[in-house]
Amino acid sequence: MATRKTSSDDLLGPVTLAVGQEDLLLDRAVREVVAAARAADADTDVRDLTSDQLQPGSLAELTSPSLFAERKVLIVRNAQDLSADSVKDVKGYLDAPVEDITLVLLHAGGAKGKGLLDAARKAGAREVACPKTTKPAERLTFVRQEFRALGRSATPEACQALVDSIGSDLRELASAVTQLTADVDGTIDEAVVGRYYTGRAEASSFNVADRAVEGRAAEALEALRWSLSTGVAPVLITSALAQGVRAIGKLSSARGGGRPADLARELGMPPWKIDRVRQQMRGWTPDGVAQALRAVAEADAGVKGGGDDPEYALEKAVVAVARAARSRRLS
């Protein structure tokens, strides 16, 4: 859930300030206030406005007393984009808020619109932090908090597996936690997550590996960047690269002319994979396989803490594997 930065827990206080760029947390901050208001008054009037909809002078009209004395929640999204005149109106309102009206300001944070941000804080607004999650550790913490908020227990391995499989989208992570808690009784472990979700990350990482061992460097790099942007763990990608290169090495050293079923038994691969690897190995040489395995090993060490930039280590490995895949044509 969104993290409160102030000590105030009054959801129906005059002003709530949600600061950050994580859409899920911003929406939750709004929903919490609206739910509290409607619990207090089922007829609460909710107005959800974008910054361009709050024109100069309109705030006074929106906060004017109602004939029916109903509770109101006014939501202003992207408050950092308000015009100077509208900011002036909001600042004036902060000095004298109206009873039974809760103003919710959604602000991206940062330098733009900082004057309004400072004014809301000075006025004692209840503040909710909604930062964008950019690090795997932050997403892991989010998943743990989601399970805890739903009153369920999940092992550390299960939480990590879920982050590795789903990626960086908090909405998808939250949805996955909700589904698991609804479908599974007892403690949620890694095996449960594997049954539901692990294949997604594997498919993404093996897509990178397939493009690389086929010598398609540009497509492999594109797939790599997409995988990383969706939160696929770098170790899954190095593992897929290693498996792809090893499969080519195994098949190239096997006895030629064998049927896929016979080779599958000999090499421990399913028959369908024998056919795929045969297509992928056309440009490979034994030296190319050795070079690619060294490159993948270096990348694996880099993503496990041996280097400063895991993404660069992966990109370097992908290019090296793709180049090795064309070693027969280049020789």
MARTORLUM-824042 format. One line per 10 residues: number of its first residue (from 1); for each residue x, y, z of C-alpha. Coordinates in nm, 2 decimals, m for minus. Last residue first. Example, Ala and Ser with C-alpha at 12.3 -4.5 7.8 and 13.67 -1.06 7.14 Angstrom:
<nodes>
2> 1.37 m0.11 0.71; 1.23 m0.45 0.78
</nodes>
This chain:
<nodes>
331> 3.57 m1.74 m4.11; 3.27 m1.50 m4.09; 3.01 m1.74 m4.21; 3.13 m2.01 m3.96; 3.15 m1.75 m3.68; 2.79 m1.63 m3.73; 2.66 m1.77 m3.41; 2.97 m1.64 m3.23; 2.86 m1.29 m3.32; 2.52 m1.34 m3.17
321> 2.67 m1.49 m2.86; 2.91 m1.19 m2.82; 2.63 m0.94 m2.88; 2.41 m1.11 m2.62; 2.70 m1.12 m2.37; 2.78 m0.75 m2.41; 2.42 m0.66 m2.36; 2.40 m0.88 m2.05; 2.71 m0.72 m1.90; 2.57 m0.37 m1.98
311> 2.25 m0.45 m1.80; 2.44 m0.58 m1.50; 2.64 m0.26 m1.46; 2.89 m0.24 m1.17; 3.03 m0.60 m1.21; 3.09 m0.91 m0.99; 2.76 m0.89 m0.81; 2.56 m1.17 m0.96; 2.49 m0.99 m1.28; 2.86 m0.96 m1.36
301> 2.94 m1.32 m1.28; 2.67 m1.43 m1.51; 2.79 m1.19 m1.78; 3.14 m1.34 m1.76; 3.00 m1.69 m1.78; 2.80 m1.59 m2.08; 3.10 m1.45 m2.26; 3.30 m1.77 m2.19; 3.02 m1.98 m2.32; 3.01 m1.78 m2.64
291> 3.38 m1.81 m2.70; 3.37 m2.19 m2.65; 3.06 m2.22 m2.88; 3.23 m2.01 m3.15; 3.55 m2.22 m3.13; 3.34 m2.53 m3.20; 3.18 m2.35 m3.50; 2.83 m2.21 m3.53; 2.65 m2.07 m3.84; 2.40 m2.35 m3.88
281> 2.34 m2.42 m3.51; 1.99 m2.25 m3.48; 1.81 m2.48 m3.73; 1.95 m2.79 m3.56; 1.86 m2.64 m3.22; 1.49 m2.61 m3.33; 1.47 m2.97 m3.45; 1.64 m3.11 m3.14; 1.40 m2.90 m2.93; 1.10 m3.08 m3.07
271> 1.26 m3.41 m2.98; 1.28 m3.32 m2.60; 1.64 m3.29 m2.48; 1.85 m3.53 m2.27; 2.13 m3.55 m2.52; 2.12 m3.93 m2.60; 1.75 m3.97 m2.55; 1.67 m3.66 m2.76; 1.93 m3.78 m3.02; 1.74 m4.10 m3.07
261> 1.40 m3.92 m3.09; 1.54 m3.66 m3.33; 1.68 m3.93 m3.56; 2.05 m3.95 m3.58; 2.24 m3.83 m3.89; 2.55 m3.71 m3.71; 2.68 m3.84 m3.38; 2.67 m3.57 m3.12; 2.93 m3.29 m3.10; 2.71 m3.03 m3.28
251> 2.41 m3.13 m3.07; 2.59 m3.08 m2.74; 2.75 m2.75 m2.83; 2.42 m2.61 m2.97; 2.24 m2.71 m2.65; 2.52 m2.56 m2.44; 2.47 m2.22 m2.63; 2.10 m2.21 m2.56; 2.13 m2.33 m2.20; 2.39 m2.06 m2.13
241> 2.17 m1.79 m2.28; 1.87 m1.91 m2.08; 2.07 m1.90 m1.76; 2.21 m1.55 m1.84; 1.85 m1.44 m1.89; 1.72 m1.59 m1.57; 2.01 m1.43 m1.38; 1.91 m1.09 m1.52; 1.56 m1.11 m1.34; 1.28 m1.02 m1.57
231> 1.14 m0.68 m1.45; 0.94 m0.56 m1.74; 1.21 m0.32 m1.86; 1.47 m0.60 m1.83; 1.26 m0.82 m2.07; 1.20 m0.54 m2.31; 1.57 m0.45 m2.32; 1.67 m0.81 m2.38; 1.41 m0.86 m2.66; 1.55 m0.55 m2.83
221> 1.90 m0.67 m2.78; 1.81 m1.01 m2.93; 1.64 m0.85 m3.22; 1.95 m0.64 m3.30; 2.19 m0.94 m3.25; 2.01 m1.19 m3.47; 2.28 m1.45 m3.47; 2.04 m1.74 m3.42; 2.20 m1.80 m3.08; 2.11 m1.44 m2.98
211> 1.74 m1.46 m3.10; 1.68 m1.78 m2.91; 1.85 m1.65 m2.60; 1.64 m1.34 m2.58; 1.32 m1.54 m2.64; 1.44 m1.78 m2.37; 1.44 m1.49 m2.12; 1.08 m1.39 m2.21; 0.94 m1.74 m2.21; 1.11 m1.81 m1.87
201> 0.96 m1.49 m1.73; 0.61 m1.60 m1.82; 0.65 m1.96 m1.74; 0.69 m1.88 m1.37; 0.34 m1.77 m1.32; 0.08 m2.00 m1.18; 0.25 m2.34 m1.12; 0.58 m2.17 m1.03; 0.40 m1.94 m0.78; 0.27 m2.25 m0.60
191> 0.61 m2.42 m0.60; 0.77 m2.11 m0.46; 0.55 m2.11 m0.15; 0.21 m1.96 m0.04; 0.13 m2.05 0.32; m0.22 m2.19 0.37; m0.50 m2.20 0.11; m0.45 m2.11 m0.25; m0.70 m1.96 m0.49; m0.80 m1.62 m0.33
181> m0.45 m1.55 m0.19; m0.29 m1.64 m0.52; m0.53 m1.42 m0.72; m0.48 m1.12 m0.49; m0.10 m1.16 m0.51; m0.11 m1.18 m0.89; m0.33 m0.87 m0.91; m0.09 m0.67 m0.69; 0.20 m0.79 m0.91; 0.01 m0.70 m1.23
171> m0.08 m0.35 m1.09; 0.28 m0.31 m0.98; 0.42 m0.36 m1.33; 0.79 m0.44 m1.28; 0.81 m0.80 m1.38; 0.56 m1.09 m1.33; 0.79 m1.39 m1.32; 1.10 m1.26 m1.13; 0.87 m1.06 m0.89; 0.66 m1.37 m0.83
161> 0.97 m1.59 m0.78; 1.11 m1.34 m0.52; 0.78 m1.35 m0.32; 0.77 m1.73 m0.33; 1.13 m1.76 m0.22; 1.07 m1.52 0.08; 0.78 m1.75 0.18; 0.42 m1.62 0.17; 0.18 m1.57 0.46; m0.16 m1.41 0.42
151> m0.34 m1.13 0.60; m0.43 m0.95 0.28; m0.21 m0.65 0.39; 0.08 m0.90 0.46; 0.06 m1.04 0.12; 0.06 m0.70 m0.04; 0.35 m0.59 0.19; 0.56 m0.88 0.08; 0.49 m0.79 m0.28; 0.59 m0.43 m0.23
141> 0.91 m0.52 m0.06; 1.00 m0.74 m0.36; 0.92 m0.45 m0.59; 1.15 m0.23 m0.40; 1.43 m0.49 m0.41; 1.39 m0.52 m0.79; 1.46 m0.15 m0.82; 1.26 0.13 m1.00; 0.94 0.15 m0.80; 0.78 0.49 m0.88
131> 0.71 0.67 m0.55; 0.36 0.71 m0.41; 0.41 0.88 m0.07; 0.10 0.98 0.10; 0.07 1.31 0.28; m0.20 1.44 0.51; m0.19 1.81 0.45; m0.06 2.03 0.74; m0.09 2.37 0.56; 0.28 2.38 0.53
121> 0.27 2.06 0.33; 0.01 2.20 0.10; 0.21 2.52 0.05; 0.53 2.33 m0.02; 0.36 2.11 m0.29; 0.19 2.42 m0.44; 0.53 2.60 m0.47; 0.69 2.28 m0.61; 0.47 2.29 m0.92; 0.75 2.15 m1.13
111> 1.06 2.08 m0.92; 1.00 1.72 m0.83; 0.68 1.56 m0.70; 0.42 1.41 m0.93; 0.14 1.57 m0.75; m0.21 1.42 m0.68; m0.41 1.67 m0.47; m0.70 1.53 m0.27; m0.93 1.79 m0.13; m1.17 1.67 0.14
101> m1.49 1.87 0.20; m1.69 1.82 0.52; m1.58 2.16 0.65; m1.43 2.40 0.40; m1.06 2.47 0.39; m0.94 2.82 0.49; m0.56 2.87 0.42; m0.56 2.57 0.18; m0.83 2.74 m0.02; m0.60 3.04 m0.09
91> m0.33 2.80 m0.21; m0.58 2.63 m0.43; m0.69 2.95 m0.59; m0.33 3.07 m0.65; m0.25 2.74 m0.81; m0.54 2.79 m1.04; m0.41 3.13 m1.14; m0.06 2.99 m1.21; m0.20 2.71 m1.42; m0.21 2.36 m1.28
81> 0.04 2.11 m1.41; 0.19 2.01 m1.08; m0.16 1.91 m0.97; m0.14 1.62 m1.20; m0.48 1.50 m1.08; m0.72 1.71 m0.86; m0.97 1.51 m0.66; m1.25 1.69 m0.48; m1.43 1.47 m0.22; m1.76 1.62 m0.09
71> m1.99 1.56 0.20; m2.35 1.67 0.16; m2.50 1.98 0.32; m2.82 1.94 0.11; m2.82 2.30 m0.01; m2.45 2.27 m0.07; m2.19 2.52 0.05; m1.94 2.64 m0.21; m1.63 2.41 m0.26; m1.69 2.34 m0.63
61> m1.77 2.71 m0.71; m1.47 2.84 m0.53; m1.25 2.58 m0.71; m1.39 2.70 m1.05; m1.23 3.04 m1.02; m0.93 2.97 m1.24; m1.00 2.64 m1.43; m0.97 2.30 m1.27; m1.04 2.09 m1.58; m0.68 2.14 m1.71
51> m0.54 1.98 m1.40; m0.76 1.67 m1.43; m1.07 1.65 m1.22; m1.24 1.38 m1.02; m1.55 1.51 m0.83; m1.70 1.29 m0.57; m2.03 1.38 m0.40; m2.08 1.18 m0.08; m2.43 1.03 m0.07; m2.32 0.73 0.14
41> m2.19 0.96 0.41; m1.93 0.84 0.66; m1.86 0.51 0.47; m1.87 0.72 0.16; m1.60 0.95 0.28; m1.38 0.66 0.40; m1.42 0.48 0.06; m1.34 0.81 m0.13; m1.02 0.87 0.08; m0.90 0.51 0.04
31> m0.98 0.51 m0.33; m0.77 0.83 m0.39; m0.46 0.69 m0.22; m0.51 0.36 m0.40; m0.52 0.55 m0.74; m0.19 0.72 m0.65; m0.04 0.39 m0.54; m0.13 0.22 m0.87; m0.02 0.51 m1.08; 0.33 0.53 m0.94
21> 0.45 0.88 m1.02; 0.48 1.04 m0.67; 0.31 1.25 m0.41; m0.04 1.21 m0.28; m0.15 1.51 m0.08; m0.46 1.47 0.13; m0.64 1.79 0.24; m0.92 1.88 0.48; m0.89 1.55 0.69; m1.13 1.27 0.60
11> m0.86 1.01 0.57; m0.73 1.11 0.91; m0.41 0.90 0.96; m0.19 1.20 1.04; 0.17 1.10 1.13; 0.30 1.22 0.80; 0.48 1.02 0.53; 0.21 0.76 0.46; 0.33 0.48 0.24; 0.10 0.36 m0.04
1> 0.00 0.00 0.00
</nodes>
